Amino acid sequence: MQQETGESDSARGLRSPLPEQRRIEKEAFQEGWRASASTIPAVLAWGVVSGMAMVKSGMSIFQSLGMSLLVYAGSAQFAVLPLLAVGTPLLVVFFTAMIVNLRFIIFSAAVAPHFEHLPWYRRIWYGFFNGDISMAFFPQRFPPSTFGQPAGKIGYFSAICYPGWLAWQLGATIGILLASQIPESWNIGFAGTLALIAIMIPMTSSLPALAGVVVSGTVAVLALELPYRLGLLLAMVLGMSAAMLADKLLPGKDEEEELAA
């Protein structure tokens, strides 16, 4: 009822659209937070492991803090730390990080059309926070059919990205400062992996998603020995391809769309 009243007032020019937009974004932020809050413990755990790994690889506290703030990509950090520790040429370190992070190009291509109404500097800002967690939630809430409908997207995207970034920085700082105090036998990294699995399982709610998980998981194990962690990239590409193929071939989608129409 409140929403109907607000839209009516706005349509008659009795109420500025700005408060209405703020209300929509605020409600979207709350919705995004409720959807993604369960990922915070996993991100925090991964941040602690990342901070410990940076210090134990020989980096100073300030170098570790700087890397945590500037390089918001845990998999790339874990990939390049062993290379930095043995003095690998920076060009090799750079290309290794680029290869591990290639999936973010796909992520950006999927999310960018939702924010094309924003100026470039704001798109760069939101692009910095785009990652695995945001891709797990945002496309489900805002599928491609919502292109050109910006209402609520900034609020929702902010809710699933900003708390995760803060949790990552907090975890990394804890790991950096307490690297010498936290024994590796605690297996904090394994706890983070378990938490991510617990998040992933409920989200695998359709046959195309299950096909993508099975294919990507199988390929990731089989391609474990590929250099520069290319197996992760291969698993991601083949997993997404399998999910898209299953979504195209499996029956039922067209019937659901017809019923919805």
C-alpha positions in Angstrom: 0.0 0.0 0.0 2.8 2.4 0.8 4.5 1.7 -2.5 1.3 2.3 -4.4 0.8 5.6 -2.5 4.4 6.7 -3.3 4.2 5.9 -7.0 0.9 7.8 -7.2 2.3 10.9 -5.4 5.4 10.9 -7.6 3.3 10.5 -10.8 1.2 13.6 -9.8 4.4 15.6 -9.1 3.5 16.0 -5.4 6.6 14.1 -4.3 10.2 14.4 -5.6 11.4 11.1 -7.3 14.7 11.3 -5.4 13.2 10.1 -2.0 11.4 7.4 -3.8 14.7 6.3 -5.5 16.4 6.3 -2.2 13.7 4.2 -0.7 14.0 1.6 -3.5 17.8 1.5 -3.2 17.6 1.2 0.6 15.1 -1.7 0.4 17.3 -3.3 -2.3 20.4 -2.9 0.0 18.5 -4.7 2.8 17.4 -7.5 0.5 21.0 -7.9 -0.8 22.4 -8.0 2.8 19.9 -10.7 3.8 20.8 -12.8 0.8 24.6 -12.6 1.1 25.2 -12.1 4.9 25.9 -15.9 5.2 29.0 -15.5 3.1 30.8 -13.1 5.5 32.3 -15.8 7.8 33.8 -17.5 4.7 35.2 -14.3 3.3 36.6 -13.4 6.8 38.3 -16.8 7.1 39.8 -16.5 3.6 41.1 -13.0 4.5 42.9 -14.4 7.6 44.5 -17.1 5.5 45.5 -14.5 2.9 47.1 -12.2 5.5 49.0 -15.1 7.0 50.2 -16.3 3.6 51.5 -12.8 2.7 53.6 -12.5 5.8 54.9 -16.0 5.7 56.0 -15.6 2.1 58.4 -12.9 3.3 56.5 -9.7 2.8 56.6 -7.0 5.4 53.6 -5.9 7.3 53.2 -2.7 5.3 53.7 -4.5 2.0 51.1 -7.0 3.0 48.6 -4.4 4.1 49.2 -2.5 0.8 48.6 -5.7 -1.3 45.5 -6.5 0.6 44.0 -3.0 0.0 45.0 -2.7 -3.7 44.7 -6.3 -4.9 41.2 -7.5 -4.0 41.5 -10.9 -5.5 42.3 -13.8 -3.2 43.0 -16.4 -5.8 45.5 -14.2 -7.6 47.2 -13.3 -4.3 47.6 -17.0 -3.5 48.9 -17.7 -7.0 51.6 -15.0 -7.0 52.9 -15.3 -3.4 55.0 -18.4 -4.0 56.4 -16.8 -7.2 57.3 -13.6 -5.3 58.9 -15.7 -2.5 61.3 -17.4 -4.9 62.1 -14.2 -6.8 60.3 -15.0 -10.0 60.6 -12.2 -12.6 57.8 -9.6 -12.2 56.6 -10.1 -15.8 55.8 -13.8 -15.0 54.1 -12.8 -11.7 52.0 -10.2 -13.6 50.9 -12.6 -16.3 50.1 -15.3 -13.7 47.8 -12.9 -11.8 46.2 -11.9 -15.1 45.5 -15.5 -16.1 44.0 -16.4 -12.7 41.8 -13.2 -12.9 40.6 -13.7 -16.4 37.3 -14.9 -15.1 36.6 -11.3 -13.9 36.4 -10.3 -17.6 33.5 -12.6 -17.9 32.0 -11.4 -14.7 32.3 -7.8 -15.8 30.7 -8.6 -19.2 27.8 -10.1 -17.4 27.2 -7.3 -15.0 28.2 -4.2 -17.1 24.9 -3.9 -19.0 23.1 -3.4 -15.7 25.1 -0.2 -15.0 25.6 1.3 -18.4 23.5 4.3 -17.3 26.2 5.3 -14.9 29.2 7.5 -15.7 32.5 5.7 -16.4 34.1 6.5 -13.1 31.2 5.0 -11.2 31.3 1.9 -13.4 35.1 1.5 -12.6 34.3 1.9 -8.9 31.7 -0.8 -8.8 33.9 -3.0 -11.1 36.6 -3.0 -8.5 34.2 -4.7 -6.0 32.8 -7.2 -8.5 33.8 -10.8 -7.7 32.8 -14.3 -7.0 30.3 -13.5 -4.3 28.6 -10.8 -6.4 28.3 -13.1 -9.4 26.7 -15.7 -7.2 23.9 -13.4 -6.2 23.4 -10.5 -8.6 22.5 -12.4 -11.8 19.9 -14.4 -9.9 18.2 -11.3 -8.5 18.7 -9.3 -11.8 18.7 -11.6 -14.8 19.4 -10.2 -18.4 15.7 -9.6 -18.8 16.1 -6.6 -16.4 18.7 -4.7 -18.6 17.6 -1.1 -18.9 15.8 -1.2 -15.5 18.3 0.3 -13.0 16.0 0.6 -10.0 17.4 -1.2 -6.9 20.5 -2.5 -8.6 23.1 -0.2 -7.0 21.6 -0.8 -3.5 21.6 -4.6 -4.1 25.1 -4.7 -5.6 26.5 -2.5 -2.8 25.0 -4.8 -0.1 26.6 -8.0 -1.6 30.0 -6.3 -2.3 30.9 -3.7 0.4 30.4 -6.0 3.5 32.4 -8.7 1.8 35.2 -6.2 1.0 35.3 -5.0 4.6 35.3 -8.6 5.9 38.2 -9.5 3.6 40.2 -6.5 4.8 39.5 -7.2 8.4 40.4 -10.9 8.0 43.6 -10.0 6.1 44.6 -7.5 8.7 44.1 -10.1 11.5 46.1 -12.6 9.5 48.9 -10.1 8.9 49.2 -9.0 12.5 48.8 -12.4 14.0 50.7 -14.5 11.4 53.3 -15.6 13.9 50.6 -16.4 16.5 48.1 -18.5 14.5 49.5 -22.1 14.0 49.0 -23.5 10.5 47.6 -26.7 12.2 44.3 -24.8 12.8 43.6 -25.2 9.1 41.7 -21.9 8.8 41.9 -22.1 5.0 40.1 -25.5 5.1 37.4 -23.9 7.3 36.9 -21.2 4.6 36.6 -23.8 1.9 33.9 -25.6 3.9 32.0 -22.4 4.4 32.1 -21.6 0.7 30.8 -25.2 -0.1 28.0 -24.6 2.4 27.0 -21.4 0.6 27.3 -23.0 -2.9 25.1 -26.1 -2.2 21.8 -24.2 -1.6 22.4 -22.0 -4.7 22.7 -25.1 -6.9 18.9 -25.2 -7.3 18.5 -26.1 -10.9 19.8 -28.8 -13.3 21.8 -26.3 -15.4 23.5 -25.0 -12.2 24.2 -28.6 -11.2 25.7 -29.4 -14.6 28.0 -26.4 -14.3 29.1 -27.4 -10.8 29.8 -31.0 -11.7 31.7 -30.1 -14.9 33.8 -27.3 -13.3 34.6 -29.4 -10.2 35.6 -32.4 -12.3 37.8 -30.3 -14.6 39.4 -28.4 -11.7 40.5 -31.7 -10.2 41.7 -33.3 -13.4 43.6 -30.1 -14.5 45.2 -29.5 -11.1 48.7 -30.0 -12.5 48.4 -27.4 -15.2 50.9 -24.5 -14.7 50.0 -21.0 -13.5 46.7 -22.5 -12.2 45.3 -22.6 -15.7 43.1 -25.4 -14.5 40.9 -22.9 -12.6 40.3 -20.9 -15.7 39.6 -24.1 -17.8 37.2 -25.3 -15.1 35.4 -22.0 -15.1 35.0 -21.8 -18.9 33.9 -25.4 -19.3 31.6 -25.2 -16.3 29.8 -22.1 -17.6 29.6 -23.6 -21.0 28.0 -26.8 -19.6 25.5 -24.8 -17.6 24.5 -22.6 -20.6 24.2 -25.7 -22.8 22.1 -27.5 -20.3 19.9 -24.4 -19.9 19.4 -24.4 -23.7 18.7 -28.1 -24.2 16.8 -29.1 -21.1 13.0 -29.1 -21.6 10.7 -27.0 -19.4 12.2 -23.5 -19.8 10.1 -22.6 -22.8 7.0 -23.9 -21.1 7.7 -21.8 -18.0 8.2 -18.7 -20.1 5.0 -19.3 -22.0 3.1 -19.7 -18.7 4.7 -16.6 -17.3 3.7 -14.6 -20.4 
